[in-house]
Amino acid sequence: MLVAYLKRGVAAGALAGIAYGVFVAVVAGPLVGYVEEVSRHGHGGGHDHAHAVSELTTAAAGVGGGVLWGVLLGAAFGVAFYFLEPALPGRGRAKAYVLAGAGFLTVSATPWLVLPPVVPGAEQSLSTDLRVPIYAGLMLLGALTAGASLLLYRRAAARTTTRRAIALGLSPLALPVAILPLVSPSAVAHGGVPPALATAFRGLVVLSQAGLWLLLASCYGWLHRRAGDGSPLERSGDGEPLGA
């Protein structure tokens, strides 16, 4: 049964990755090129043909990279969903969206509070050897925060109204948002990029990753429901479909 969940995750990741790759090629790629140009203050000509070839190559790489990232993310999503499905709150596709939210919080949102998306041309105040373990530690913090949020919700849901349970469940998310930016030094400098452009670039990266997780959850929930493993998206704690 784990293999079925994995295959479903790969398929959902491929679908979401195609959309994400097209977005990278059409929107993010040109923006990266513009930001790099601004950071270099370069305004030269005479390379139209080479520039066109470079744009095609970059677009193809963007789509291919988006699909690959989506497939890898989808595979991990499918495996995680198999093991965590009984513990996830909600019914039906809501379980997939909850896991996607936890994944985004773990992989992207929490680490970006300290190490925001790198702006092309910006100087890094921390070396790669230092950034990697910091990022990994922040991912662990994000996972613990997501786990605490789900645990609080499940406990509160049995004792109070759904709205209050959701509010209590979301409360742990405020701690990293409030504390991490205050206690961590700035990891990047804008260099030659205007602060407004750097902020817009980072916002686009955040929205694109959030959109990828949302698409992944939507595709996975749809595929999972079509497969009809027991009740839709419902399994007992021993990993078997309900009623099996």
C-alpha positions in Angstrom: 0.0 0.0 0.0 2.9 2.3 0.6 3.9 2.0 -3.0 0.5 3.1 -4.1 0.8 6.2 -1.9 4.3 6.9 -3.3 3.1 6.5 -7.0 0.2 8.8 -6.3 2.6 11.4 -4.8 4.9 11.2 -7.8 2.0 11.7 -10.1 0.6 14.6 -8.1 4.1 16.1 -7.9 4.6 15.9 -11.7 1.3 17.6 -12.3 2.1 20.4 -9.8 5.7 20.5 -11.1 4.6 21.2 -14.7 2.5 24.2 -13.6 5.3 25.4 -11.3 7.9 24.9 -14.1 5.8 27.0 -16.5 5.5 29.7 -13.9 9.3 29.7 -13.4 9.9 29.9 -17.1 7.4 32.6 -17.8 7.5 34.8 -14.7 10.3 33.9 -12.3 13.0 33.4 -14.9 12.6 36.8 -16.6 12.5 38.4 -13.2 15.7 36.8 -12.1 17.3 38.0 -15.3 16.1 41.5 -14.7 17.3 41.5 -11.1 20.7 40.3 -12.1 20.9 43.0 -14.7 20.0 45.7 -12.1 22.6 44.3 -9.7 25.3 44.5 -12.4 24.1 47.9 -13.7 24.7 46.4 -17.1 23.0 48.0 -20.1 24.9 46.6 -23.1 23.7 45.3 -26.5 25.0 43.3 -29.4 24.1 39.9 -28.1 20.5 39.5 -29.3 21.0 36.0 -30.8 22.9 34.7 -27.9 20.4 36.2 -25.5 17.5 34.6 -27.3 19.2 31.2 -27.2 20.0 31.7 -23.5 16.3 32.6 -22.8 15.1 29.4 -24.5 17.6 27.3 -22.6 16.7 29.0 -19.3 13.0 28.4 -20.0 13.5 24.8 -20.8 15.6 24.4 -17.7 13.0 26.1 -15.6 10.2 23.8 -16.7 12.4 20.7 -16.3 13.6 21.8 -12.9 10.1 22.6 -11.8 8.9 19.1 -12.8 11.9 17.5 -11.1 11.3 19.5 -7.9 7.6 18.7 -8.0 8.3 14.9 -8.4 10.7 14.8 -5.5 8.4 16.8 -3.3 5.4 14.6 -4.4 7.3 11.4 -3.6 8.1 12.7 -0.1 4.5 13.9 0.3 3.1 10.5 -0.6 5.3 8.7 1.9 4.6 11.2 4.6 0.9 11.0 4.0 0.9 7.2 4.3 2.4 7.4 7.7 0.7 10.5 9.0 -2.8 10.2 7.5 -4.4 8.7 10.6 -3.0 11.5 12.8 -4.0 14.4 10.4 -7.1 16.4 11.4 -10.0 16.9 9.0 -11.8 14.7 6.5 -11.4 14.1 2.8 -9.0 16.3 1.0 -8.6 18.5 4.1 -6.0 16.0 5.3 -3.8 16.6 2.2 -4.1 20.4 2.7 -3.1 20.1 6.3 0.0 18.1 5.4 0.9 20.5 2.7 0.7 23.4 5.1 2.9 21.6 7.5 5.3 20.8 4.7 5.5 24.4 3.6 6.0 25.6 7.2 8.9 23.0 7.6 10.7 23.2 4.3 10.3 26.9 3.4 8.5 29.3 5.8 10.4 28.7 9.0 13.9 28.7 7.5 13.1 31.8 5.4 12.5 33.8 8.6 16.3 33.6 9.1 17.6 32.8 5.7 15.2 34.4 3.2 15.3 33.5 -0.5 18.5 34.6 -2.1 18.2 37.6 -4.3 20.3 37.4 -7.5 23.4 39.5 -7.1 23.0 39.9 -3.4 26.0 39.3 -1.1 25.8 36.5 1.5 27.0 37.4 5.0 27.1 33.7 5.9 29.1 31.0 4.2 27.5 28.0 2.6 29.1 25.7 5.2 27.3 27.7 7.8 24.0 28.3 6.0 23.3 24.6 5.3 23.3 23.4 9.0 21.4 26.5 10.0 18.7 25.8 7.4 18.5 22.1 8.5 18.1 23.2 12.1 15.3 25.6 11.1 13.6 22.9 9.2 13.6 20.8 12.3 12.2 23.7 14.2 9.5 24.1 11.6 8.6 20.4 11.8 8.4 20.6 15.6 6.2 23.7 15.4 3.9 22.0 12.9 3.7 18.9 15.1 2.9 21.0 18.2 0.2 22.8 16.2 -1.5 19.6 15.1 -1.3 18.1 18.6 -2.9 21.2 20.2 -5.7 21.2 17.7 -6.4 17.5 18.2 -6.6 17.9 21.9 -8.7 21.0 21.8 -11.1 19.6 19.2 -12.3 17.1 21.7 -13.1 19.7 24.3 -14.2 22.9 22.6 -15.6 24.3 19.4 -13.9 23.9 16.0 -13.1 27.6 15.8 -11.4 27.6 19.2 -9.6 24.4 18.4 -8.3 26.0 15.1 -7.2 29.1 17.0 -5.3 27.1 19.6 -3.8 24.9 16.9 -2.5 28.0 15.0 -1.1 29.6 18.1 2.4 27.9 18.0 2.9 29.3 14.6 3.2 32.8 16.0 6.3 32.0 18.1 8.8 31.5 15.2 7.3 34.5 13.3 7.7 36.7 16.4 11.0 35.5 17.7 13.3 34.3 14.9 13.6 37.6 13.0 14.5 39.4 16.2 17.2 37.1 17.4 18.9 36.3 14.1 21.3 38.6 12.3 20.7 39.6 8.7 22.0 36.9 6.4 22.0 38.9 3.2 22.7 42.3 1.8 20.9 43.7 -1.2 24.0 44.7 -3.0 23.1 46.7 -6.1 19.4 45.7 -6.0 16.9 48.2 -4.7 15.3 47.1 -1.4 11.8 47.3 -3.0 12.8 45.0 -5.9 14.5 42.6 -3.5 11.3 42.4 -1.4 9.2 41.9 -4.4 11.5 39.1 -5.6 11.4 37.3 -2.2 7.6 37.7 -2.1 7.3 36.1 -5.5 9.4 33.1 -4.4 7.3 32.7 -1.3 4.1 32.8 -3.2 5.3 30.4 -5.9 6.4 27.8 -3.3 3.1 28.2 -1.4 1.3 27.7 -4.7 3.3 24.6 -5.5 2.4 23.1 -2.1 -1.3 24.0 -2.7 -1.3 22.4 -6.1 0.4 19.3 -4.8 -2.2 18.9 -2.1 -5.0 19.5 -4.6 -3.7 16.9 -7.1 -2.9 14.4 -4.4 -6.3 14.7 -2.8 -8.0 14.2 -6.2 -5.9 11.2 -7.1 -6.2 9.7 -3.7 -10.0 10.0 -3.8 -10.2 8.5 -7.2 -8.2 5.5 -6.1 -10.7 4.8 -3.4 -8.4 3.3 -0.7 -11.1 2.5 1.8 -13.0 5.6 2.8 -11.7 8.7 1.0 -8.5 9.7 2.6 -9.3 7.8 5.7 -7.3 5.0 7.3 -7.2 3.5 10.7 -4.2 3.9 13.0 -2.6 0.5 11.8 -2.2 1.9 8.3 -5.0 -0.2 6.7 -8.1 1.2 5.1 -11.1 1.6 7.4 -13.4 -1.4 7.2 -10.6 -3.7 5.9 
